[in-house]
Amino acid sequence: MKQPPSTRRVFSLVLLVLAGAAVAGGALGTIGETLRPSVPPPRAADPRASQPPRERATSLAPAPGPQPTLVSDRSNRLFDAQYLQGARQALEQLPALSGHRLTVFHSIHFHDDGRINLDLVDPQQPDHVDSYHFERGQWRKGNPVNPQQFAPTISLQRSSTPLANIDFDAVPRVARALQEQRNALQHPASEVGHVYVIVRKAGKLVWLPDEVAGDRESARLQFDAQGIARSVKRVDGRN
C-alpha cells in the first residue's frame, strides 16, 4: 500500500507551479507590449480648422456699378486754371529764375493745347530779354529778344510789368466769356483756341481777343486786369 505524499513535498510543488506561472505571465506581458501598435496621443484641436477659408486679396471680376467714362486725351487748357497755375509755379522754380522778382516784357500768349509763350527780363541783366516756352509740361529758354525792334511804340521801360501782377486765373475767365459769345452768335460755334495779354504803357494789362465774329452780328468785350468782362456790346453789319 502506497504512502500519501508528504505535506512538504506538496507545498514545494505548489510553489514551483506558482513561480512558473508568474514568470510566464511577465514574459507574455512584455511580448504583448512589444507587438501592440503604438497609438499617438490625441492632438489638440487646431483653432484654424474651424475658420472659413480666407478670401482672395484681389478679384478679377469687374466692380459692380457703372464704369468710369473715358476722357479725351486732349482738353482745352485755356479753361484749366489748375494747369495754368502749375505752369506758372514751374516757371518761378526754374534754377536760373528761382528766388528772383520776374518781369514780363510786352505779352504772354496762352494756347488751347497747353503751350505758353512769354518774354522775361533777365533778373541778372535787366537790359536783356529772353523768350521762354512751355510745352508738354516743361519750360525751355528760347532765343534772345531785342526790345529795340519794337520802338518807339513799345519799349522795355513802358511795356514791362512784374509777373506777380498778371493773374493766370484770368485766362479761364476770358476764355469762358469769349466762348459764351461764340455759342450765342456762331452756328456751329468754334472753340476758343488762343488768349493773350498785352502790357501797355504804365503796366496796363489788356486781355485779347476782345471781339467775336458771329454769323449775323459780332460782339465786342471789354475786360479788366483780372479778365472779368465788364461790358459786352453787340454789333450788327450796319455799324
Stockholm file with secondary structure:
# STOCKHOLM 1.0

chainA/1-239         MKQPPSTRRVFSLVLLVLAGAAVAGGALGTIGETLRPSVPPPRAADPRASQPPRERATSLAPAPGPQPTLVSDRSNRLFDAQYLQGARQALEQLPALSGHRLTVFHSIHFHDDGRINLDLVDPQQPDHVDSYHFERGQWRKGNPVNPQQFAPTISLQRSSTPLANIDFDAVPRVARALQEQRNALQHPASEVGHVYVIVRKAGKLVWLPDEVAGDRESARLQFDAQGIARSVKRVDGRN
#=GR chainA/1-239 SS CCCCCCHHHHHHHHHHHHHHHHHHHHHHHHHHHHHSCCCCCCCCCCGGGGSCCCCCSSCSSCCSSCCCCCCCSCCCGGGCHHHHHHHHHHHHTSTTTTTSCCEEEEEEEEETTSCEEEEEECSSSTTCEEEEEEETTEEEEEEEECGGGGTTTSCTTTSEEEGGGSCTTHHHHHHHHHHHHHHHHCSSCCCCCEEEEEECGGGCEEEECCEEECSSEEEEEEECTTCCEEEEEEEETTC
#=GC SS_cons         CCCCCCHHHHHHHHHHHHHHHHHHHHHHHHHHHHHSCCCCCCCCCCGGGGSCCCCCSSCSSCCSSCCCCCCCSCCCGGGCHHHHHHHHHHHHTSTTTTTSCCEEEEEEEEETTSCEEEEEECSSSTTCEEEEEEETTEEEEEEEECGGGGTTTSCTTTSEEEGGGSCTTHHHHHHHHHHHHHHHHCSSCCCCCEEEEEECGGGCEEEECCEEECSSEEEEEEECTTCCEEEEEEEETTC
//
